[in-house]
Amino acid sequence: MLKGFFNVPQPVNETILNYAPGSLERSLLVAELAEARSKQIDVPMYINGKEIRNENKVAIRPPHDHQHILGYYNQGNKGDVAEAINAAIAAKASWENLPWEQRAAIFLKAADLIAGPYRYKLNAATMLGQSKNAFQAEIDAACELIDFLRFNVKFMTDIYQQQPPVSPRGSWNRVEQRPLEGFVFALTPFNFTAIAGNLPTSAAMMGNVVVWKPSNTQIYSANVLMQIFREAGLPDGVINLIYVSGPDAGDVIFNHPDFAGIHFTGSTPVFQDIWKTIGNNIHKYKTYPRIVGETGGKDFILVHKSANAEVSSTAILRGAFEYQGQKCSAASRVYISRSIWPQVKKLLVSDLATLKMGPTEDFGNFINAVIDEKSFDKLSKYIDDAKNNHDLEVIAGGNYDKSKGYFIEPTVIVTADPYYVTMCEELFGPVLTIFVYEDEDFEKTLEILDKTSIYALTGAVLAQDRYALATATNALRNAAGNFYINDKCTGAVVGQQPFGGARGSGTNDKAGSMINLLRWVSPRAIKETFDPPKDYRYPFLEKE
């Protein structure tokens, strides 16, 4: 294949807009927010390119203003799941046979639409539907999804370029990367619009057809994503967007013979149940399904005595409390050396006191609402338990209120027990627990940290001592799939830090890299012989 044939635009990371007062982007985003709040929309499912509506309407409400209704989505059922699968299978042949550069052009156009005319509409939908502030929405809904789409096109072409290095004279060896035989199920989370966009499109880009079920609390922005994909030229039936219950989706999809794979981001228990179901049904499928999942985290920051106090405090605050800690990468446990703790504590508590909390439409608010009442009730119980435990100290936050929205103050708990429940269990909210260790117990603390949690998603170590950094990096090699040195444990960038973890945190198939896209193809090795043998006899058979 000609090298020039694979030329595609060289991706660069999308520039993050800052939304400063008086900026053009701020005024455009404010206008989109006002427009979205001024009306109620009817959000359809999208099956085979058709907008599907019914009588079963479910209200969509901002988590920070749960009395306001943004619109209604159309709740589907098992019949809709079956229709989505049928539509995907019907579209499969035409889509997988479309030249790769034609598929690439669709997703490159989608990236440009997000970067341009849809940027503020998508960010506004994320701010309102998922309660993200302007900056968190910008780096997620706009920039990261743009990066996923553009970099994935580059990774796709790199995959297709990988060919056998040797073809002996008289033959030609080549590899064809085929789409999976069947359909892919994309099950996406509430917390990142970019993940909701990437999971179905990364599989589709490689020639697969997809049934996509988003989290109910992300449907508002998922609807905008589907509008973008359709305007970019995505053919009917390639990605089918449905809003059904988990049991309804699972009962149809995991019993279907054409089920070929799942692309998942969500909780560890749900993923484990899915894996078990697939295993029990393995005899029903035409092929062994690909199971790709990024799940939970109990992410850590380790602060050595040599660390810079200001760097440590900033990494802890940003790592734990951006987007209310509702990131699978968010810091939820900190191990800090006793000698540096007083400095860090003073800075941390002082900075936390300056954080403002409220609706996303007020750009002065750093903290917004958690996603729903279920999350609010779970987190408030952990906070109450901590406040009532005399062995713990709550040094910041501890208050909550759901009268207007699901607001929980950034809460910091200090424990003398490194195995206290909030040091071990995933909370997924703005609750951070800190364990202060003795300076001389650094290596002992590494052992405790490594075995405390079932998860291994992200982690960070802060130190100026290079020996301490080397020791921690080696000791914690299995504790985090994304490991940060002198930085917070969040903020992986497509094309820079491929994202994913192992242990209870998933299959570590690294979204934002070629590794992930390779999961959505099945290679076929082809050998063509130009002058094939015409006699079965080998030379060794001849007599002397």
C-alpha positions in Angstrom: 0.0 0.0 0.0 1.3 3.4 -0.9 2.5 5.4 2.1 1.0 8.6 0.8 -2.4 6.9 0.7 -2.4 6.9 4.5 -1.7 10.6 4.9 -4.2 12.1 7.3 -4.2 15.4 9.2 -1.6 15.2 12.0 -3.6 15.6 15.2 -2.8 18.1 17.9 -4.6 18.5 21.2 -7.4 21.0 21.0 -6.7 24.3 22.6 -8.7 24.8 25.9 -10.7 28.0 26.0 -10.5 29.8 29.3 -14.0 31.6 29.5 -12.5 34.6 31.2 -14.8 37.6 31.9 -15.4 39.6 28.7 -14.2 36.8 26.4 -16.1 35.9 23.3 -16.4 32.2 24.3 -17.9 33.2 27.6 -20.6 35.3 26.0 -21.4 32.5 23.5 -21.7 29.9 26.2 -23.9 32.1 28.4 -26.2 32.5 25.4 -26.4 28.8 24.9 -27.1 28.2 28.6 -30.0 30.7 28.5 -31.4 29.2 25.3 -31.3 25.6 26.8 -33.0 26.7 30.0 -35.7 28.7 28.2 -37.4 25.6 26.7 -38.2 22.0 27.2 -37.1 19.5 24.5 -38.4 16.1 23.6 -35.3 13.8 23.3 -35.8 10.8 21.0 -34.0 7.6 20.7 -32.2 7.1 17.3 -32.7 3.8 15.7 -31.7 3.3 12.0 -31.6 7.0 11.6 -35.2 7.5 12.7 -36.2 9.6 15.8 -38.2 7.2 18.0 -40.7 8.7 20.4 -43.4 7.1 22.6 -45.7 7.9 25.5 -43.2 7.0 28.2 -41.5 10.3 28.9 -39.0 10.8 31.7 -38.0 14.3 32.9 -34.4 15.6 32.6 -33.5 17.9 35.5 -30.2 19.8 36.3 -28.7 18.2 39.4 -28.0 21.7 40.8 -31.6 22.8 40.2 -33.8 19.7 40.4 -37.1 21.6 40.2 -36.3 22.8 36.7 -37.1 20.6 33.7 -34.9 20.8 30.7 -37.0 18.3 28.7 -38.0 14.7 28.6 -36.4 11.7 27.1 -38.4 8.8 25.6 -37.9 5.6 27.7 -37.6 2.5 25.5 -38.1 -1.2 26.1 -36.8 -4.6 25.0 -38.5 -4.1 21.6 -36.4 -1.0 21.0 -33.3 -2.9 21.9 -34.1 -5.6 19.4 -34.9 -3.0 16.7 -31.6 -1.3 17.4 -29.7 -4.6 17.0 -31.6 -5.3 13.7 -30.8 -1.9 12.4 -27.1 -2.3 13.3 -26.9 -5.7 11.6 -28.6 -4.4 8.5 -26.2 -1.5 8.2 -23.1 -3.7 8.8 -22.2 -4.8 5.3 -22.3 -1.4 3.8 -20.5 0.3 6.7 -17.6 -2.2 7.0 -17.1 -2.2 3.2 -16.9 1.6 3.1 -13.3 2.6 2.4 -11.5 3.5 5.6 -10.9 7.1 4.6 -14.6 7.6 4.1 -15.2 6.5 7.7 -12.3 8.7 8.8 -13.8 11.8 7.1 -17.1 11.4 9.0 -15.3 11.5 12.4 -12.9 14.2 11.4 -15.9 16.3 10.4 -17.6 15.5 13.7 -14.5 16.8 15.5 -14.6 20.0 13.5 -18.3 20.5 14.2 -17.6 20.2 18.0 -14.7 22.6 17.7 -16.9 25.1 15.8 -20.6 25.4 15.6 -21.6 22.8 18.3 -18.9 23.7 20.9 -21.1 25.9 23.1 -24.3 23.9 22.7 -22.5 20.7 23.7 -20.7 22.4 26.7 -24.0 24.0 27.8 -25.8 20.6 27.7 -23.0 19.1 29.8 -23.1 21.9 32.3 -26.8 21.7 32.7 -27.4 18.0 32.5 -24.3 16.8 34.4 -23.6 19.9 36.6 -20.1 20.6 35.3 -18.7 24.1 35.5 -17.6 25.8 32.3 -14.0 24.8 32.5 -14.7 21.1 33.4 -17.2 21.0 30.5 -14.7 22.6 28.1 -11.9 20.1 28.8 -14.4 17.2 28.7 -17.2 17.7 26.2 -15.3 19.8 23.7 -11.6 19.3 23.9 -11.2 15.6 25.0 -13.9 14.4 22.6 -12.3 16.4 19.7 -9.0 14.8 20.6 -10.5 11.3 20.8 -11.9 11.7 17.3 -8.8 13.2 15.6 -6.3 11.0 17.3 -8.3 7.8 16.8 -8.3 8.5 13.0 -4.5 8.7 13.2 -4.3 5.5 15.3 -6.6 3.7 12.8 -4.4 4.6 9.9 -1.3 3.4 11.9 -3.0 0.1 12.5 -3.8 -0.4 8.8 -0.2 0.4 7.9 1.1 -2.4 10.1 2.0 -5.2 7.6 4.2 -8.2 7.6 7.8 -7.1 7.1 8.7 -10.0 4.8 7.2 -11.3 1.6 9.6 -13.8 -0.1 10.0 -13.5 -3.9 7.0 -15.1 -5.6 4.5 -14.2 -2.8 2.8 -11.3 -1.0 2.0 -11.4 2.7 -0.5 -8.9 4.0 -2.8 -8.4 7.0 -6.4 -7.3 6.8 -7.9 -5.8 10.0 -11.6 -6.8 9.9 -14.4 -5.4 12.0 -15.8 -7.8 14.5 -18.4 -10.3 13.3 -21.6 -8.9 14.8 -22.5 -5.7 16.7 -20.8 -3.9 19.6 -22.7 -2.7 22.7 -21.4 0.7 24.1 -22.5 1.3 27.7 -21.4 4.8 28.7 -21.3 6.7 32.0 -22.7 10.1 33.2 -19.5 11.8 34.2 -17.7 12.4 30.9 -19.4 13.5 27.7 -16.1 12.7 25.9 -16.3 9.0 27.1 -19.9 8.8 26.0 -18.9 10.0 22.6 -15.7 7.9 22.4 -17.0 4.5 23.3 -19.4 4.1 20.4 -17.3 6.0 17.8 -14.0 4.2 18.4 -15.7 0.9 17.6 -17.6 2.4 14.7 -14.5 4.0 13.2 -13.0 0.5 12.8 -16.0 -0.6 10.7 -18.2 -1.9 13.5 -21.9 -1.2 14.1 -23.0 -0.2 17.5 -25.9 -0.2 19.9 -25.3 2.7 22.4 -27.0 3.0 25.8 -25.9 6.1 27.8 -26.4 6.7 31.5 -29.8 8.2 32.1 -28.2 11.2 33.7 -26.1 11.9 30.5 -28.9 11.6 27.9 -29.3 15.4 27.6 -25.8 15.8 26.1 -25.9 12.4 24.4 -28.7 13.8 22.3 -26.4 16.6 21.1 -23.7 14.1 20.3 -26.0 12.2 18.1 -27.1 15.3 16.3 -23.4 16.0 15.6 -22.7 12.5 14.3 -25.7 12.7 12.0 -24.7 16.1 10.7 -21.2 14.7 10.1 -22.6 12.1 7.8 -22.8 9.0 9.9 -25.0 6.5 7.9 -28.3 5.3 9.4 -28.0 2.2 11.6 -24.2 2.5 12.3 -24.7 3.9 15.8 -28.2 3.4 17.4 -28.9 5.4 20.6 -31.4 3.9 23.0 -32.7 4.8 26.5 -33.7 1.6 28.2 -33.2 0.0 31.6 -30.0 -2.0 32.2 -31.9 -5.3 32.7 -33.9 -4.8 29.5 -30.7 -4.0 27.5 -28.8 -6.9 29.0 -31.6 -9.5 28.5 -31.7 -8.8 24.8 -28.1 -8.0 24.0 -26.3 -10.7 26.0 -28.6 -13.4 24.6 -28.1 -12.4 21.0 -25.9 -14.6 18.7 -24.5 -11.6 16.9 -23.2 -9.9 20.1 -19.5 -9.3 19.4 -18.2 -7.1 22.1 -18.9 -4.5 24.8 -17.2 -1.1 25.3 -18.0 -0.1 28.9 -17.2 2.6 31.4 -19.0 2.4 34.7 -18.9 0.6 38.1 -16.9 -2.5 38.9 -19.9 -4.5 40.2 -21.9 -3.9 37.0 -18.9 -4.8 34.8 -18.3 -8.0 36.8 -22.0 -9.0 36.4 -21.8 -8.3 32.7 -18.6 -10.5 32.4 -20.3 -13.3 34.3 -23.4 -13.1 32.1 -21.3 -13.2 28.9 -19.4 -16.2 30.3 -22.6 -18.0 31.1 -24.0 -17.3 27.6 -20.7 -17.9 25.7 -22.2 -20.9 23.9 -24.8 -18.7 22.3 -22.4 -16.4 20.4 -21.0 -16.7 16.9 -17.6 -15.5 18.2 -15.9 -14.9 21.5 -17.0 -11.3 22.4 -14.5 -8.6 23.1 -14.9 -7.3 26.7 -13.4 -3.9 27.2 -14.1 -2.0 30.4 -12.8 0.9 32.5 -14.5 0.7 35.9 -13.9 2.0 39.4 -11.1 3.6 41.2 -9.8 4.3 44.7 -7.2 6.7 43.5 -4.4 7.9 45.7 -1.9 10.7 46.3 1.3 9.9 48.3 3.1 12.9 49.7 6.7 12.3 50.8 8.4 14.5 53.4 10.5 16.1 50.7 7.5 17.3 48.7 6.7 20.9 48.1 3.8 21.9 50.4 2.1 24.3 47.9 2.4 21.7 45.1 1.0 19.0 47.4 -2.0 21.1 48.6 -2.9 22.1 45.0 -2.6 18.6 43.7 -4.8 17.3 46.5 -7.5 20.0 46.1 -7.7 19.8 42.4 -7.3 16.0 42.2 -10.0 15.4 44.8 -12.6 18.1 44.2 -12.7 19.1 40.5 -16.1 18.0 39.2 -17.1 17.2 42.8 -14.8 14.1 42.8 -17.0 12.4 40.2 -14.1 11.2 38.1 -12.9 7.6 38.1 -9.5 9.2 38.4 -10.2 11.5 41.3 -8.1 11.4 44.4 -10.1 9.9 47.3 -7.3 8.8 49.7 -4.1 10.6 50.6 -1.0 9.3 52.5 1.1 12.2 53.8 4.3 12.4 55.8 3.9 13.8 59.3 6.6 16.4 59.0 5.0 18.1 56.0 1.4 17.6 57.0 1.1 20.8 59.1 2.1 23.0 56.2 -0.1 21.2 53.7 -3.0 21.1 56.1 -2.9 24.9 56.6 -2.8 25.6 52.9 -5.4 23.0 52.0 -7.9 24.2 54.6 -7.3 27.8 53.7 -7.9 27.2 50.0 -11.0 25.0 50.6 -12.5 27.9 52.5 -12.3 30.0 49.4 -14.2 27.6 47.1 -17.7 28.7 46.1 -20.4 26.1 45.6 -23.6 26.5 43.5 -25.1 26.2 40.0 -23.0 25.9 36.9 -24.5 28.9 35.3 -22.6 31.1 37.9 -19.1 31.0 36.6 -17.7 31.8 40.0 -18.6 28.4 41.4 -15.8 25.9 41.6 -18.1 23.2 43.2 -21.4 22.2 41.7 -23.9 19.5 42.5 -23.4 15.7 42.6 -25.2 13.9 39.9 -28.4 12.7 41.6 -30.2 12.0 44.8 -28.9 8.4 45.1 -25.4 9.7 45.0 -26.2 12.5 47.4 -27.7 10.1 50.0 -24.8 7.7 49.8 -22.2 10.4 50.3 -24.1 12.2 53.1 -24.2 8.9 55.0 -20.5 8.4 54.8 -20.0 12.0 56.0 -22.4 11.5 58.9 -20.7 8.3 59.9 -17.3 10.1 59.9 -18.7 13.1 62.0 -20.0 10.6 64.5 -16.8 8.6 64.8 -14.6 10.0 67.6 -11.5 8.4 66.0 -11.8 10.6 63.0 -11.5 14.4 62.4 -13.4 16.2 59.8 -11.1 19.2 59.1 -13.1 20.8 56.2 -16.6 20.6 54.8 -19.1 18.1 56.2 -22.2 19.9 55.3 -24.8 19.1 52.6 -28.2 20.2 51.3 -30.5 18.9 48.6 -33.4 21.3 48.9 -32.5 23.1 45.7 -29.8 20.8 44.2 -27.6 17.9 45.3 -24.9 19.9 47.0 -22.2 18.4 49.1 -19.4 20.5 50.5 -15.8 19.3 49.7 -15.2 17.2 52.8 -11.8 16.2 54.2 -11.5 13.4 56.8 -8.3 12.6 58.7 -7.9 9.1 60.0 -5.4 7.2 62.1 -6.5 4.0 60.5 -5.3 3.4 56.9 -7.9 0.8 56.5 -10.9 2.9 57.5 -13.8 2.4 55.2 -13.4 5.7 53.3 -9.8 4.8 52.6 -10.9 1.5 50.9 -14.3 1.9 49.3 -15.0 3.9 46.2 -17.3 6.9 47.1 -17.3 8.9 43.8 -17.9 12.3 45.3 -16.2 15.2 47.1 -15.1 13.2 50.1 -11.4 12.8 50.7 -9.7 10.8 53.5 -6.1 11.5 54.7 -3.8 9.2 56.6 -0.7 10.8 58.2 2.2 8.4 58.4 5.5 8.7 60.2 8.4 9.9 58.1 10.4 6.7 58.8 7.4 4.6 57.6 7.5 5.6 54.0 8.2 2.1 52.6 5.8 0.5 55.0 3.2 3.0 53.8 3.9 2.0 50.2 3.0 -1.6 51.2 -0.2 -0.5 52.9 -1.2 1.7 50.0 -0.6 -1.1 47.5 -2.8 -3.7 49.2 -5.6 -1.5 50.6 -7.8 -1.3 47.6 -9.0 -3.7 44.9 -8.6 -0.9 42.4 -5.6 0.2 40.3 -6.6 3.1 38.1 -4.7 6.3 39.0 -2.2 7.4 41.6 0.4 10.1 42.2 3.5 10.5 44.3 4.8 13.9 45.3 8.5 14.3 46.3 11.7 16.2 45.6 13.8 13.2 46.7 14.6 11.2 43.6 15.4 8.1 45.5 11.9 8.3 47.1 10.3 8.8 43.7 12.2 5.8 42.3 11.2 3.6 45.3 7.5 4.6 45.0 7.4 4.2 41.3 8.7 0.6 41.5 6.7 -0.4 44.6 3.4 0.9 43.2 3.9 -0.4 39.6 0.7 -2.5 39.8 -1.3 0.0 41.9 -2.2 2.4 39.1 -2.5 2.2 35.3 -1.9 6.0 35.1 0.8 7.1 37.5 1.7 10.8 38.1 4.9 12.2 39.5 4.6 15.6 41.2 1.1 16.2 39.8 -2.5 15.5 40.6 -3.8 12.0 39.7 -6.4 13.3 37.2 -6.2 14.9 33.8 -5.0 12.2 31.3 -4.7 13.8 27.8 -5.4 11.9 24.6 -2.2 11.3 22.7 -0.2 12.0 25.8 -1.3 9.6 28.6 -3.5 6.7 27.3 -6.0 6.0 30.1 -7.0 2.9 31.9 -6.2 0.7 34.9 -6.1 -2.9 35.9 -7.0 -5.0 39.0 -10.6 -4.1 39.8 -10.4 -1.0 37.6 -10.9 -2.7 34.3 -9.1 -4.3 31.4 -6.6 -1.5 30.9 -7.2 -1.2 27.2 -6.2 2.4 27.2 -8.7 4.8 25.7 -7.0 7.4 23.6 -4.4 5.0 22.1 -4.0 2.5 19.4 -4.3 -0.3 22.0 -8.0 0.4 22.4 -8.7 0.4 18.7 -7.0 -2.9 18.2 -9.7 -4.4 20.4 -12.3 -3.6 17.7 -10.7 -5.4 14.8 -10.0 -9.1 14.1 -6.9 -9.6 11.9 -6.8 -11.9 8.9 -3.4 -12.9 7.6 -3.4 -13.3 3.8 -0.7 -15.0 1.7 -0.9 -14.8 -2.0 1.4 -17.0 -4.1 2.2 -15.8 -7.6 3.7 -19.0 -9.0 2.2 -21.9 -6.9 3.7 -25.4 -6.9 2.4 -27.9 -9.5 3.9 -31.1 -8.0 3.5 -32.3 -4.4 7.0 -33.9 -4.4 9.7 -32.2 -2.4 13.4 -32.5 -3.3 14.2 -34.6 -0.3 12.1 -37.4 -1.8 14.4 -37.9 -4.7 16.9 -40.8 -4.6 20.6 -40.3 -4.7 
